[in-house]
Amino acid sequence: MNPREGALITLYEINEKEAFSNIALNKELRRNSYNQLDKNLLTELVYGALENQIYIDYIIGQFSTFAIKQMNPYTLNLLRLGIYQLLFLNKVPSFAAVNETVNLSKKYCKKTTGFINGVLRNVQRNMKNIKLPNPEENIVKYLSVKYSHPEWLVKTFLNNFDKDFAEELLKANNTKPELYFRINTLKISIDDCIRLLTDEGYTVKQSSLIKEAVVVKGLQNIEQSNLYKKGYIQIQDFSSMLVAKILDPKEGEYVIDVCSAPGGKTTHMAQIMNNKGTIIARDIHEHKLKLVERNAQRLGIKIINTENFSGNNLDEKLLNMADKVLVDAPCSGLGIIRRKPEIKYRKQDEDIKSITAMQYDILKNAAKYVKIGGELVYSTCTINTRENEDIVQKFLKDNPNYVLININEEYKDFLPGEHNNGTVQLYPNLHNTDGFFISKIKRIK
Ligand SMILES: C[S@@+](CC[C@H](N)C(=O)[O-])C[C@H]1O[C@@H](n2cnc3c(N)ncnc32)[C@H](O)[C@@H]1O
């Protein structure tokens, strides 16, 4: 299959059927036998067009006689792919970007072939004269178009940070994240795993802060690799590994993970506990709990018991039972836009209110499972004070039996960069990790 056609099908799934980009892309890559070069081009086209969608749509608006809302989805997504190639992909000659897109339109939207050809040729001729909105007149609109973030999100960042920081963050959200792995020390030593990888010709960069965290350059089709199948590695960002490190569960402890799927942090906790003790791993989606079980099995973990249970409900059986509790709460995901650019377009400011209500409920219930002297970590993969600091502050105010542990003092050996208060907020632009919030709370009475 032609990779441009694969990109069109994938983009259609994401934009029209609300599929997640990583899932839609993997489905397409598995469905057809692409060679490695075609896989790379398809991936680049999908993520590139998606990351820059507001900018590209702004350009379509300047060169099209039809409003975007009037276009059929294939026409619109083909224009996006064509314009992305024209403006961002130097390796694709302009004539190829136009001709290949027009050819595809003959199969998917025959009636608009002439229109697509016209818009693309117009863009091709005027590429050098494209003007962004004037930042002096409207900074929100300017940043929104330039970095393809919806205006409400630009406003949120401008409310939380100064303009330069907000712009750096918007820019970083359109970059490619480094791919981290966690070496599963239950199955292989860190040194042996690094040796295996280097012997196979890969360049391995080990984190100085978390020894089991490595970046491996050039490793592709990871889930098909022997290392993965044998359970030697787990794909997990550095920021996510930091969570289990900070919760710091010990061998033999009783741990409850109230939002555990697909199991990145739960399996890391089991690794830190040396596969001794008990972890209750809960979630509300049965199919996602299966992923936790599959990961645990592949990684050789025996101490995880999965349970389908909503954190919004209180489980009387578990009151005061746990040495450690993890609340890795469902959130707006504004810290992982680099991995899932569609998040930018799906969330609305109004969604945040219902998310924070759920987060508070889950935290409030989960805290009751902590025994006196036990500890809880509340974390999210978002950059939004309302879902992070505000939730923790409200909880501490309403619940005097719990205190905040200053992570920056206790865990400074693990932390990248400087953090000002007792909690940690990581940013893609500052720390080159996902945007993550981590806080630690102790039950004292
Ligand atoms: C941020 S993800 C957890 C990621 C996981 N801790 C990991 O490291 O792989 C949040 C999870 O919460 C689950 N979830 C959503 N609402 C929930 C609820 N009310 N109770 C429990 N889990 C919930 C989602 O299905 C999702 O798997």
The ligand as a MOL file (V3000), in Angstrom:
LIG
                    3D

  0  0  0     0  0            999 V3000
M  V30 BEGIN CTAB
M  V30 COUNTS 27 29 0 0 0
M  V30 BEGIN ATOM
M  V30 1 C -3.3640 7.9530 33.7160 0
M  V30 2 S -4.1320 6.4630 33.3740 0 CHG=1
M  V30 3 C -3.2560 5.3470 34.3960 0
M  V30 4 C -1.9320 4.9160 33.8330 0
M  V30 5 C -1.2920 3.8210 34.6510 0
M  V30 6 N -1.1390 4.2050 36.0420 0
M  V30 7 C 0.0520 3.4250 34.1010 0
M  V30 8 O 1.0850 3.8540 34.6130 0
M  V30 9 O 0.0810 2.6610 33.1330 0 CHG=-1
M  V30 10 C -5.6300 6.6000 34.2160 0
M  V30 11 C -6.4400 5.3310 34.2570 0
M  V30 12 O -7.5690 5.5820 35.0760 0
M  V30 13 C -8.6330 4.7950 34.6080 0
M  V30 14 N -9.8570 5.3560 35.1940 0
M  V30 15 C -10.6770 6.3140 34.7120 0
M  V30 16 N -11.6700 6.5590 35.5770 0
M  V30 17 C -11.4760 5.7520 36.6350 0
M  V30 18 C -12.1570 5.5270 37.8560 0
M  V30 19 N -13.2500 6.1880 38.1400 0
M  V30 20 N -11.6630 4.6020 38.6950 0
M  V30 21 C -10.5550 3.9030 38.4110 0
M  V30 22 N -9.8590 4.0650 37.2710 0
M  V30 23 C -10.3000 4.9750 36.3990 0
M  V30 24 C -8.5010 4.8670 33.1110 0
M  V30 25 O -9.1350 3.7550 32.5130 0
M  V30 26 C -6.9890 4.8590 32.9310 0
M  V30 27 O -6.5410 3.5660 32.6680 0
M  V30 END ATOM
M  V30 BEGIN BOND
M  V30 1 1 1 2
M  V30 2 1 2 3
M  V30 3 1 2 10
M  V30 4 1 3 4
M  V30 5 1 4 5
M  V30 6 1 5 6
M  V30 7 1 5 7
M  V30 8 2 7 8
M  V30 9 1 7 9
M  V30 10 1 10 11
M  V30 11 1 11 12
M  V30 12 1 11 26
M  V30 13 1 12 13
M  V30 14 1 13 14
M  V30 15 1 13 24
M  V30 16 1 14 15
M  V30 17 1 14 23
M  V30 18 2 15 16
M  V30 19 1 16 17
M  V30 20 1 17 18
M  V30 21 2 17 23
M  V30 22 1 18 19
M  V30 23 2 18 20
M  V30 24 1 20 21
M  V30 25 2 21 22
M  V30 26 1 22 23
M  V30 27 1 24 25
M  V30 28 1 24 26
M  V30 29 1 26 27
M  V30 END BOND
M  V30 END CTAB
M  END
